[in-house]
């Protein structure tokens, strides 16, 4: 069996994706990997033979600790869709030739739905050609939409950021005591886990958001405006959390009603932006009120300065668990988190066949949403609150957090 390992990062980054990279790296070292390589910009970069020796880049404990506290993808990312091996075997032949040259026995890919599609295709191809390389998926996505896992590393920190920001926005929106509608656009194409996290802002010191709009529930613009009008009769200041992916009953994204251009990536995913701006304009035109739209955009996935310690710990653990499984003979699998209890919160890891994950999406259960689809029930709060607990402070130099840069 070959002794070297290689790891890549793919898709949208998170505040803790590098903790998973650290977990893979250190676990591979402890289990005897001669070298651990890192793909620069994922599989796309590997096909161009762009990679680094992580043994040289991460020579000591300090570098690993900095890596765990560094946002975004240290190795760089990509949104590269592998072709069907039956239609384009040349890509796979090239990729496996590169892996053979590097004497790779263990291949790890940290990512979401599309990244698990990559692991699925590579593991299936390896089986057809008799390769003994072991392919393992490490879960990552702020969207929290991967199947079989209780939640995904990256979600807890993004949920923490969103709930903190919403508390602060609620305080700001009430300053003048006049009519004011603040609409905050939160990431989430087809699953509303991130937008639902806005419900965590409600506490003894905060009224919380007034309305939550999820992509799981068909959206009616006219009914939305009517709800805002009714709410302002009781409270002049209204704060609303909307998912970027809310859809009209005919299936179109609300943001398509705006004039913004929308880029489409290799997986056919349309960039979604302009939802809050469009809705704020509609409210302003129909109601006598000041409005403001806010897009959290990439801030919610890169805010490592307020990452959840629980999230960082679990991200590191799934990386280590993937390496452990690979060295024990597993392949074509993804490491999932399995919740044992909420109080006290306990979670463990377990491998699952990647075919159960690739190209599938886990939605917010509608039974966790209130009857008029404007707020989350206690079941969601009990699920999400443990994931945002505790902090791991960055290492500050000259008043600013220090990051590890490739």
C-alpha angles and dihedrals in degrees: 000000000000114000105210125093132202130198134190139183123221142180126013115351127238136203090258106033089106090057087062089050089052090049093052092045097050095042091051090050092050091050094054107264107164094211132006113206127196122214113229106226095356126266091340090061093043090057086057089048093245110149141129136220105247091195086069096040094048104038098153150018094270093059091049092049091049089049091055090054096045118101127222125025112317092199095043125248142240142195096221118154115208112225125239104282091221090058100037112021092158092079091055094044090053093046094049091046089057091048090050091050089053091046091236119182099163127045122189127186121189112204152087137274096320093044090054087053086058093051090046093054095044094048092048092048091048089055093051093051096040096246116162094207110126117225120201132178122218112201120239133158137119087215092072090212102128117122125238094020120097088225138338130251107254095039097084094055093045090048089050091051092048095048092047093048092047091053090052093046092051089055092048095047093058097053099100100036091225131118108291132160118194116190116193119197115213129188120261124116102194103348123063102206093120095047090048088058088071085077089070088071091077110098142133088285098042136050090213127215119325098219138015121199117196129191089232089071121064109247126225115193094202093050090048091056090047091053091050091051091051092047093051090059087068100032128021094207117062126183117193131187115208129181115236087230101056109139137208118240089262091059099255118132113249089231088064087072089067125078095243119126114241122210119214119213131211092275092053094254113149116219109245121212138135099050096121092041092053093048093046089053091049092051091047092051094048104035134047096245143105114250137194131189122207126188113199087193115160092350090083093058100042104041096116090156088077101030120149113255088213089056094048091049094050093045089055091046096053089051091053092044091053091054091047092051093048093050089049091056104268121140138165091034141115125217111241131195115237118199115220099180143348099216107062091018111233129168134174136185133248135171121246132188105267090224086073090060112031115106093354129115132212113215131202107269108249089218086070090060123081122251097267092042095240102110144023125257127231091265090068093045090052089050098047105035097073090054095062097049126127132358139246107207118223119243103259123212118182090350096306132094115262116229133192111239126191 
